Amino acid sequence: GDSVTQMEGPVTLSEEAFLTINCTYTATGYPSLFWYVQYPGEGLQLLLKATKADDKGSNKGFEATYRKETTSFHLEKGSVQVSDSAVYFCALSNFNKFYFGSGTKLNVKP
Amino acid sequence: EAQVTQNPRYLITVTGKKLTVTCSQNMNHEYMSWYRQDPGLGLRQIYYSMNVEVTDKGDVPEGYKVSRKEKRNFPLILESPSPNQTSLYFCASSRDMEYNSYEQYFGPGTRLTVT
């Protein structure tokens, strides 16, 4: 069945460092791909999405490109801030269902 | 304000005592879904609903029931809770599932403990 695998955390970075969180997926058909962010004590919020191959989603300095050839949707940001500290989830939707990765906790130190 | 609400936010109960967690959205969304979040496992889909009176199983439906009698409400029912259902539960809604592309809006979560 469909599934999402993302890198284990936690990831600890200094402010202004470059961020990459890896995400790969397994799916049939034409899934859409998402990154969600969860701040402590809150529900998930959409960060960005891509609905077809080679699409690039971007928001708040974060980017991810839908790579069908490598079945990947890696999240990147050029310069992280302390306020980016949160848990990040990669997800896909396909045939009316959603699948989430296990989440990657990001800690950004001043 | 567009939102998904869940009640209660916290619940401690005992094994076998039936409970209902309510979920309501005010965005006229067609698609609604329930998830459980467990450490190291991310979110797993329990049930989803494409529209009123249309529900279907997600990946982990055992021990749960749902109903969708009105568009805005999608309650989650645990008829005989067990300790392995201790988890953080999220309700979410989406405009619809056309082309798989619409984002989901999540509620604040319900932390359930079954002793």
Chai-1 contact restraints between the chains, C-beta under 6 A:
chainA,res_idxA,chainB,res_idxB,connection_type,confidence,min_distance_angstrom,max_distance_angstrom,comment,restraint_id
A,S32,B,N100,contact,1.0,0.0,6.0,A-B,restraint_1
A,S32,B,S101,contact,1.0,0.0,6.0,A-B,restraint_2
A,G43,B,F90,contact,1.0,0.0,6.0,A-B,restraint_3
A,G43,B,F106,contact,1.0,0.0,6.0,A-B,restraint_4
A,G43,B,G107,contact,1.0,0.0,6.0,A-B,restraint_5
A,G43,B,P108,contact,1.0,0.0,6.0,A-B,restraint_6
A,G43,B,G109,contact,1.0,0.0,6.0,A-B,restraint_7
A,L44,B,F106,contact,1.0,0.0,6.0,A-B,restraint_8
A,L46,B,E103,contact,1.0,0.0,6.0,A-B,restraint_9
A,T51,B,S101,contact,1.0,0.0,6.0,A-B,restraint_10
A,S93,B,N100,contact,1.0,0.0,6.0,A-B,restraint_11
A,N94,B,N100,contact,1.0,0.0,6.0,A-B,restraint_12
A,N96,B,M97,contact,1.0,0.0,6.0,A-B,restraint_13
A,F98,B,Q45,contact,1.0,0.0,6.0,A-B,restraint_14
A,F100,B,G42,contact,1.0,0.0,6.0,A-B,restraint_15
A,F100,B,L43,contact,1.0,0.0,6.0,A-B,restraint_16
A,G101,B,G42,contact,1.0,0.0,6.0,A-B,restraint_17
A,S102,B,G40,contact,1.0,0.0,6.0,A-B,restraint_18
A,S102,B,L41,contact,1.0,0.0,6.0,A-B,restraint_19
A,S102,B,G42,contact,1.0,0.0,6.0,A-B,restraint_20
A,G103,B,G42,contact,1.0,0.0,6.0,A-B,restraint_21
